[in-house]
Amino acid sequence: MLVGQNYHPSHLQDLMAIPASSRTIFSLQAYLGVAAYRSGYYIATSNIPESEIGRNWLLEKAFPNLLDFYQIGRLNGKQ
């Protein structure tokens, strides 16, 4: 949803390889936060154009509490 037409099945494997947290995750909210972080990180490091429509729907309307995780991932990916 965040990469739109630039999606490729290998992206999922690449996302799972991104380190996110050394703590054990026990809640759905924590998993979603890690997924948002990894997505932002991957998009930034891979220079994949972000889907504005997907971002607006997913991170501003459906799950606005994940926007910070996504933004931190993008910032860390740009470093």
N, C-alpha and C positions, 0 to 999 in steps of 0.2 A: 504494500500500500504506500510505503514511503518512497519507493523508487519508480513506481508507475510502470511505464513501458520498458524500462531498462532492466526489468527483472530477469534473472536467469536462475535455474535450479541450483547451480553451484553456490549461489550467494548464501543459501542457508547453511551449508557446510562451513563456509568462510566465517559467517556470523558466530557459529558455535565455537570457533577456535579463538575468538577474541576473549582475553581474560577480563573478568568484570569484578568479581568479589571473591575473597577467600573465605567468607563466612558461609555457613550452611543456610540454604534458603528453605523456608518452611511455608511461605504463604504465596497465594496467587499474585498479590500486589507486588511482592518482591521479585517474582519471576517476570512480571510485566515491566518492572523498572529495569531489570537487567537486559531484557529484550530491547527496550527503548534505547538504553545506553549503547548497546552493541550496534543497533541500527544506525544511530547517529555517528558513531565512530567509523563504521564501515563505509557509510556514504561519504564521509569526509576524506578518509584515507584512499578511497578508490576513485575519487572525483566523479562519482555518479550523480547526475542531475537529480535533485530532489523533486518528487511529485508534490506540487503545492496543493493540489486537490486532496490527495491522500493525507498529507500532513495536516491540513486544516480540519479534515473530518476526524481523523484518528486522534490527534493530539490537542485539538482545540474544542471539539464537540463531544467526542466519545470518552476520551481519557485525558482530560486536561492536567491531571496530577502527574502524568508521565512526561510532560513537556520539559521539565527541568532535567530529568535523566537523559533525554534525547539531546538537549542542548549541551550538557556536559560531555556526552560522548562525541558530539561534533567538535567541540573545542579541543578535547584530548586528541582526537584524530588529526586535527590540523597542526598539532605540535610536532 
